[in-house]
């Protein structure tokens, strides 16, 4: 069985030296590796299968693939989708086929960043997974449903890895500082418990990032007699430019903007500010947030409080003029206002319904009384004839007038909610619709009596 570690540890990063050598040493992922989990049971009973690990960086995807090969006494091979092509895949397949024929040993082919392979490259694995030449283990930070083709997904099982909890990361720090062979235990380093806890939080669920910062902190530790101290000053210097995990354009990006949107919709300004701060802390462009806030004002507030769109535009313009950090306050102001405002998706719902109605219907002609008549010829053809100018009518409303094509039964798209300004809008619409009903009923009676009134 091949060892997981090379002989010369002096040039290897701490994160590589400290890789677990057994499933029990892997931090976190208890939902996958607990004693009753399906993956743990399969491995302990030597039921190797092809799989994909989906999770954030630094959660143990590569390490788990290595441990699976070790647990099942399989040869471990790896390629990176960033660097490899179909030729590299064929070479690995050839190695696996030869090994199986000569020694009977199975092979695990680990493909890092598998989402970067195109469809043809992903398809290259299919026959070799099917005939048992190799066991495929892919790793991705992106949603496999979107990034992997269905043929490959149907042949593997997807396991979701979670971000590590601060307690898991704190245990890794303790082990790294105590391990005299592979960790930092041979150095005379002191790191107070409070500082260890701070580093565990700063690592943001990423074990690799944690160990990179810990190793850097050890190199920058403050000398104190024959000891070296990693205190808050050292930690602050090491983590000064460290950004939280954000992954612009990936699932985490869209999950966080979704959380911001839903917090505002749920009228929780505190949660909305939290997600706003999280996105800025992760490096999100504030102008992107400004666009989403303006969209929210129309989609989730609309006419319940038209000031929302005005304030969202003000915040966007303010940030464009002031920049960061001053302009962020204007965005925060808009986010709080929108969170507290009365909510209505009536316009959003009405617009979707109108578009759907038009898409399902035909291209009905514009009624003659609604047509434009800028020329004498158009007037002679009847364009505009019978149009009732609303401003000349009582209360500025032409009761009974129809503005839809003559063959279309007038639908109703917009239904104001009983919140905010839309309460008043609903009252006004109810009055106008009642006037329409009375006018239409009166016209119907006049026509029945043979006394249709001129328009």
C-alpha positions as CSV (number, residue, x, y, z in Angstrom):
1,X,0.0,0.0,0.0
2,X,1.4,3.3,-1.0
3,X,2.1,5.8,1.8
4,X,0.2,9.1,1.7
5,X,3.3,11.2,2.4
6,X,6.6,11.8,0.7
7,X,9.8,11.3,2.6
8,X,11.1,14.9,2.8
9,X,8.8,16.8,5.2
10,X,11.1,19.9,5.4
11,X,9.8,21.6,2.3
12,X,6.1,20.5,2.5
13,X,3.5,22.9,3.8
14,X,2.0,22.2,7.2
15,X,-1.4,21.6,5.6
16,X,0.0,18.8,3.5
17,X,2.2,17.3,6.4
18,X,-0.8,17.2,8.7
19,X,-3.2,15.3,6.4
20,X,-5.1,12.6,8.3
21,X,-3.9,9.0,7.8
22,X,-7.2,7.4,8.8
23,X,-10.9,8.1,8.5
24,X,-11.2,8.7,12.2
25,X,-8.6,11.5,12.0
26,X,-10.6,13.5,9.4
27,X,-12.1,16.6,11.0
28,X,-15.8,17.2,10.6
29,X,-18.0,15.4,8.0
30,X,-19.6,13.3,10.8
31,X,-22.8,13.1,8.6
32,X,-20.7,11.2,6.0
33,X,-18.3,9.2,8.2
34,X,-20.3,8.4,11.3
35,X,-20.5,4.7,12.2
36,X,-24.0,4.4,10.8
37,X,-23.5,6.4,7.6
38,X,-23.9,4.7,4.3
39,X,-20.4,5.8,3.1
40,X,-18.7,4.5,6.3
41,X,-20.6,1.2,6.0
42,X,-19.7,0.8,2.4
43,X,-16.0,1.4,3.0
44,X,-15.8,-0.8,6.0
45,X,-17.4,-3.6,4.0
46,X,-15.1,-2.9,1.0
47,X,-17.9,-1.8,-1.3
48,X,-16.0,0.7,-3.3
49,X,-18.0,2.8,-5.7
50,X,-17.6,5.9,-7.9
51,X,-18.5,9.2,-6.3
52,X,-18.3,12.9,-6.4
53,X,-17.5,15.1,-3.4
54,X,-19.2,18.5,-3.5
55,X,-18.2,21.1,-0.9
56,X,-16.4,24.4,-0.1
57,X,-12.6,24.6,-0.2
58,X,-10.6,23.1,2.6
59,X,-13.3,20.7,3.8
60,X,-11.3,17.5,3.1
61,X,-12.3,16.4,-0.4
62,X,-8.8,15.4,-1.6
63,X,-7.9,13.9,1.8
64,X,-11.1,11.8,1.9
65,X,-10.4,10.5,-1.6
66,X,-6.9,9.4,-0.5
67,X,-8.2,7.8,2.7
68,X,-10.8,5.9,0.7
69,X,-8.1,4.4,-1.5
70,X,-6.1,3.6,1.6
71,X,-9.1,2.0,3.4
72,X,-10.0,-0.2,0.4
73,X,-6.4,-1.1,-0.5
74,X,-6.8,0.5,-3.9
75,X,-4.1,2.4,-5.9
76,X,-4.6,6.2,-5.8
77,X,-4.1,8.2,-8.9
78,X,-5.0,11.8,-9.4
79,X,-5.4,14.4,-12.2
80,X,-6.4,18.1,-12.0
81,X,-9.1,19.2,-14.5
82,X,-7.3,22.6,-14.6
83,X,-4.2,21.0,-16.2
84,X,-5.2,17.7,-17.6
85,X,-6.9,16.7,-20.9
86,X,-8.3,13.6,-22.6
87,X,-4.7,12.3,-23.2
88,X,-3.9,12.4,-19.5
89,X,-7.2,10.6,-18.8
90,X,-6.2,7.8,-21.3
91,X,-2.8,7.4,-19.6
92,X,-4.4,6.9,-16.2
93,X,-7.0,4.5,-17.6
94,X,-4.1,2.5,-19.2
95,X,-2.3,2.4,-15.8
96,X,-5.5,1.2,-14.1
97,X,-6.2,-1.5,-16.7
98,X,-2.6,-2.8,-16.6
99,X,-2.7,-2.9,-12.7
100,X,-6.0,-4.7,-12.6
101,X,-4.8,-7.3,-15.2
102,X,-1.3,-7.9,-13.6
103,X,-2.0,-7.7,-9.8
104,X,-5.8,-7.6,-9.5
105,X,-5.5,-4.3,-7.5
106,X,-8.3,-1.8,-8.0
107,X,-7.6,1.9,-8.8
108,X,-9.2,5.1,-7.6
109,X,-8.8,8.0,-10.0
110,X,-9.3,11.3,-8.2
111,X,-10.2,14.2,-10.4
112,X,-9.8,17.6,-8.7
113,X,-12.0,20.5,-9.9
114,X,-13.9,18.1,-12.1
115,X,-16.4,20.8,-13.0
116,X,-13.7,22.4,-15.2
117,X,-13.9,19.4,-17.6
118,X,-16.1,19.9,-20.6
119,X,-18.7,17.4,-21.7
120,X,-16.4,15.4,-24.0
121,X,-13.8,15.1,-21.3
122,X,-16.4,14.0,-18.7
123,X,-17.7,11.5,-21.2
124,X,-14.2,10.0,-21.6
125,X,-14.6,8.4,-18.1
126,X,-18.0,6.7,-18.7
127,X,-16.9,3.4,-20.4
128,X,-14.1,2.8,-17.8
129,X,-16.5,3.4,-14.9
130,X,-19.0,1.1,-16.5
131,X,-16.5,-1.8,-17.1
132,X,-14.9,-1.5,-13.7
133,X,-11.4,-0.5,-15.0
134,X,-11.3,2.3,-12.3
135,X,-13.4,3.9,-9.6
136,X,-14.0,7.6,-10.3
137,X,-13.8,10.1,-7.4
138,X,-14.4,13.7,-8.4
139,X,-14.1,16.8,-6.3
140,X,-16.0,20.1,-7.0
141,X,-16.9,23.3,-5.3
142,X,-19.7,23.9,-7.8
143,X,-23.2,22.4,-7.9
144,X,-22.8,19.0,-9.8
145,X,-26.4,19.4,-11.0
146,X,-25.3,22.3,-13.2
147,X,-21.6,21.5,-13.9
148,X,-21.6,17.7,-14.5
149,X,-23.4,16.1,-17.4
150,X,-26.3,13.7,-16.6
151,X,-24.5,10.6,-18.0
152,X,-21.7,11.0,-15.5
153,X,-24.0,11.9,-12.6
154,X,-26.0,8.7,-13.3
155,X,-22.9,6.6,-12.6
156,X,-21.7,8.2,-9.4
157,X,-23.1,9.0,-6.0
158,X,-22.8,12.6,-4.8
159,X,-21.7,13.3,-1.3
160,X,-22.0,16.8,0.2
161,X,-19.1,18.0,2.4
162,X,-19.9,20.8,4.9
163,X,-17.8,23.7,6.1
164,X,-15.9,22.8,9.3
165,X,-17.2,24.0,12.6
166,X,-15.0,26.2,14.8
167,X,-14.7,23.3,17.2
168,X,-13.3,21.1,14.5
169,X,-10.8,23.8,13.4
170,X,-9.8,24.3,17.0
171,X,-9.0,20.6,17.3
172,X,-6.8,20.9,14.2
173,X,-4.9,23.8,15.7
174,X,-4.3,21.9,18.9
175,X,-3.1,18.8,17.0
176,X,-0.8,20.9,14.8
177,X,0.8,22.6,17.8
178,X,1.2,19.3,19.7
179,X,2.4,17.0,16.9
180,X,6.2,16.8,17.1
181,X,6.7,14.8,14.0
182,X,4.5,16.3,11.3
183,X,3.2,19.5,13.0
184,X,4.8,22.4,15.0
185,X,5.2,20.5,18.3
186,X,9.0,20.5,18.0
187,X,9.1,24.3,18.1
188,X,8.8,26.2,21.5
189,X,5.6,28.0,20.6
190,X,2.9,29.2,23.0
191,X,-0.5,30.2,21.7
192,X,-3.2,31.2,24.2
193,X,-6.6,29.5,24.0
194,X,-8.3,32.8,23.2
195,X,-6.1,33.3,20.2
196,X,-6.6,29.7,19.0
197,X,-10.3,30.3,19.2
198,X,-10.0,33.5,17.2
199,X,-8.0,31.8,14.5
200,X,-10.6,29.0,14.3
201,X,-13.3,31.5,13.6
202,X,-11.2,33.5,11.1
203,X,-10.5,30.4,9.0
204,X,-14.2,30.4,8.1
205,X,-14.6,26.6,7.9
206,X,-11.6,26.0,5.7
207,X,-9.0,23.6,7.2
208,X,-6.4,24.3,4.5
209,X,-6.7,28.1,5.0
210,X,-6.4,27.6,8.8
211,X,-3.2,25.7,8.6
212,X,-1.7,28.2,6.1
213,X,-2.4,31.0,8.6
214,X,-1.2,29.0,11.5
215,X,2.1,28.2,9.8
216,X,2.6,31.8,8.9
217,X,1.8,32.9,12.5
218,X,4.4,30.4,13.7
219,X,7.0,32.0,11.4
220,X,6.0,35.4,12.7
221,X,5.7,34.5,16.4
222,X,7.1,37.0,18.9
223,X,10.2,35.8,20.7
224,X,9.9,35.7,24.5
225,X,13.1,34.3,26.1
226,X,13.5,30.8,24.8
227,X,9.8,30.6,23.7
228,X,7.9,32.1,20.8
229,X,4.4,33.6,21.4
230,X,1.5,33.7,18.9
231,X,-0.6,36.5,20.5
232,X,-3.4,38.7,19.2
233,X,-1.0,41.1,17.6
234,X,0.7,38.4,15.6
235,X,-2.7,36.9,14.6
236,X,-4.0,40.3,13.5
237,X,-1.1,40.8,11.3
238,X,-1.4,37.3,9.8
239,X,-5.1,37.6,9.1
240,X,-5.3,41.3,8.2
241,X,-6.0,40.7,4.5
242,X,-7.9,37.5,4.9
243,X,-11.3,37.5,3.2
244,X,-14.2,35.3,4.2
245,X,-15.2,32.5,1.8
246,X,-17.5,34.0,-0.9
247,X,-16.8,32.4,-4.3
248,X,-18.2,35.0,-6.6
249,X,-20.3,33.5,-9.2
250,X,-20.6,30.1,-7.4
251,X,-23.3,28.6,-5.2
252,X,-22.1,30.4,-2.1
253,X,-22.4,33.7,-3.9
254,X,-26.0,33.1,-4.9
255,X,-26.9,31.5,-1.6
256,X,-25.9,34.7,0.2
257,X,-27.6,37.1,-2.1
258,X,-30.7,34.8,-1.8
259,X,-30.4,35.1,2.0
260,X,-30.2,38.9,1.8
261,X,-33.2,39.1,-0.5
262,X,-35.3,36.7,1.7
263,X,-34.4,38.5,4.9
264,X,-35.6,41.8,3.4
265,X,-38.8,40.1,2.2
266,X,-39.2,38.6,5.7
267,X,-39.1,42.1,7.2
268,X,-36.0,41.3,9.3
269,X,-33.6,44.3,9.0
270,X,-31.1,42.8,11.4
271,X,-30.7,39.6,9.3
272,X,-30.6,41.7,6.1
273,X,-27.7,43.8,7.5
274,X,-25.9,40.6,8.6
275,X,-26.0,39.2,5.1
276,X,-25.1,42.6,3.6
277,X,-22.0,42.7,5.9
278,X,-21.2,39.1,5.1
279,X,-21.2,39.8,1.3
280,X,-19.0,42.9,1.7
281,X,-16.7,41.0,4.0
282,X,-16.3,38.4,1.3
283,X,-15.4,40.9,-1.4
284,X,-18.7,41.3,-3.2
285,X,-19.0,44.4,-5.4
286,X,-21.4,46.8,-3.6
287,X,-22.8,47.9,-6.9
288,X,-24.1,44.4,-7.5
289,X,-25.9,44.5,-4.2
290,X,-27.2,48.0,-5.1
291,X,-28.8,46.5,-8.3
292,X,-30.4,43.6,-6.4
293,X,-31.8,46.1,-3.8
294,X,-33.4,48.1,-6.5
295,X,-34.8,45.0,-8.1
296,X,-36.2,44.0,-4.7
297,X,-37.9,47.4,-4.3
298,X,-40.0,46.6,-7.4
299,X,-40.5,42.9,-7.0
300,X,-41.4,42.7,-3.3
301,X,-42.7,46.2,-2.3
302,X,-43.9,47.8,-5.5
303,X,-46.9,50.1,-5.0
304,X,-47.2,49.2,-1.3
305,X,-44.6,51.9,-0.8
306,X,-43.2,53.6,-4.0
307,X,-40.6,55.4,-1.8
308,X,-38.7,52.1,-1.7
309,X,-37.6,52.3,-5.3
310,X,-36.7,56.0,-4.9
311,X,-34.5,55.2,-1.8
312,X,-32.9,52.3,-3.6
313,X,-32.0,54.5,-6.5
314,X,-30.6,57.1,-4.1
315,X,-28.5,54.5,-2.4
316,X,-27.1,53.2,-5.7
317,X,-26.3,56.8,-6.8
318,X,-24.8,57.7,-3.4
319,X,-22.5,54.7,-3.5
320,X,-21.4,55.5,-7.1
321,X,-20.5,59.0,-5.9
322,X,-19.0,58.2,-2.6
323,X,-17.4,54.8,-3.0
324,X,-16.4,52.6,-0.1
325,X,-16.8,52.8,2.8
326,X,-18.9,55.9,3.0
327,X,-21.3,54.8,0.3
328,X,-22.0,51.5,2.1
329,X,-24.0,53.4,4.7
330,X,-26.5,54.6,2.0
331,X,-26.9,51.0,0.9
332,X,-27.4,49.9,4.5
333,X,-30.1,52.7,4.9
334,X,-32.0,51.4,1.9
335,X,-31.7,47.8,3.0
336,X,-33.2,48.7,6.4
337,X,-36.0,50.8,4.9
338,X,-36.9,48.0,2.4
339,X,-36.9,45.4,5.2
340,X,-39.3,47.5,7.3
341,X,-41.6,48.6,4.4
342,X,-45.0,47.1,3.6
343,X,-44.6,44.3,1.2
344,X,-46.5,43.5,-2.0
345,X,-45.6,41.4,-5.0
346,X,-48.9,42.4,-6.8
347,X,-47.1,44.2,-9.6
348,X,-44.5,41.4,-10.0
349,X,-47.3,38.8,-10.2
350,X,-49.4,41.0,-12.5
351,X,-46.5,41.5,-14.9
352,X,-45.7,37.8,-15.1
353,X,-49.4,37.0,-15.7
354,X,-49.6,39.7,-18.5
355,X,-46.6,38.3,-20.3
356,X,-47.9,34.8,-20.0
357,X,-51.3,35.9,-21.3
358,X,-49.7,37.6,-24.3
359,X,-47.4,34.7,-25.0
360,X,-50.4,32.3,-25.1
361,X,-52.6,34.5,-27.2
362,X,-52.6,35.7,-30.8
363,X,-51.6,39.1,-32.2
364,X,-55.0,40.7,-31.9
365,X,-55.5,44.0,-33.8
366,X,-55.7,47.3,-31.9
367,X,-59.4,48.4,-31.7
368,X,-60.2,51.3,-34.0
369,X,-61.1,53.7,-31.2
370,X,-57.6,53.2,-29.6
371,X,-55.6,53.7,-32.8
372,X,-53.5,56.7,-33.6
373,X,-54.8,59.1,-36.2
374,X,-52.0,61.6,-37.1
375,X,-53.1,62.0,-40.7
376,X,-56.3,62.8,-42.6
377,X,-56.3,59.4,-44.3
378,X,-56.2,57.6,-41.0
379,X,-59.1,59.6,-39.7
380,X,-61.0,58.8,-42.9
381,X,-60.3,55.1,-42.2
382,X,-61.8,55.4,-38.8
383,X,-58.7,55.5,-36.6
384,X,-59.6,57.0,-33.3
385,X,-63.3,57.1,-33.9
386,X,-65.3,56.6,-30.8
387,X,-62.5,57.2,-28.4
388,X,-63.6,58.8,-25.2
389,X,-61.1,61.4,-23.8
390,X,-61.0,60.6,-20.1
391,X,-60.3,64.1,-19.0
392,X,-63.6,65.3,-20.5
393,X,-65.5,62.7,-18.5
394,X,-66.9,63.0,-15.0
395,X,-64.2,62.3,-12.4
396,X,-61.7,62.0,-15.3
397,X,-62.9,58.4,-15.9
398,X,-64.6,57.0,-19.0
399,X,-66.8,54.5,-17.3
400,X,-67.6,51.4,-19.4
401,X,-64.8,52.1,-21.9
402,X,-62.8,49.0,-23.2
403,X,-59.1,49.2,-23.8
404,X,-58.5,45.5,-24.8
405,X,-58.8,44.1,-28.3
406,X,-62.4,43.4,-29.1
407,X,-61.9,39.6,-29.3
408,X,-60.2,39.5,-25.8
409,X,-62.3,38.9,-22.7
410,X,-60.7,41.5,-20.3
411,X,-58.5,39.7,-17.8
412,X,-57.5,41.0,-14.4
413,X,-53.8,40.9,-13.7
414,X,-53.2,43.4,-10.9
415,X,-54.7,42.7,-7.5
416,X,-53.4,45.1,-4.9
417,X,-52.7,43.7,-1.4
418,X,-54.1,45.1,1.8
419,X,-50.8,46.6,2.9
420,X,-49.3,50.0,2.6
421,X,-50.4,52.4,-0.2
422,X,-51.9,49.5,-2.1
423,X,-54.9,49.6,0.4
424,X,-55.8,53.0,-1.1
425,X,-55.0,51.8,-4.6
426,X,-57.4,48.9,-4.1
427,X,-60.1,51.2,-2.9
428,X,-59.7,53.4,-6.0
429,X,-59.7,50.4,-8.4
430,X,-62.8,48.9,-6.7
431,X,-64.6,52.2,-7.2
432,X,-63.6,52.4,-10.9
433,X,-64.5,48.8,-11.6
434,X,-67.9,49.3,-9.9
435,X,-68.5,52.4,-12.2
436,X,-67.5,50.2,-15.2
437,X,-70.0,47.5,-14.2
438,X,-72.8,50.0,-13.8
439,X,-72.0,51.7,-17.1
440,X,-71.9,48.4,-19.0
441,X,-75.1,47.3,-17.4
442,X,-76.8,50.6,-18.4
443,X,-75.5,50.3,-22.0
444,X,-76.8,46.7,-22.1
445,X,-80.3,47.9,-21.0
446,X,-80.3,50.7,-23.5
447,X,-79.4,48.3,-26.3
448,X,-82.1,45.9,-25.2
449,X,-84.7,48.7,-25.4
450,X,-83.3,49.7,-28.8
451,X,-82.0,53.0,-27.4
452,X,-78.3,52.6,-27.6
453,X,-76.6,55.8,-26.6
454,X,-74.0,57.4,-28.9
455,X,-70.4,57.3,-27.8
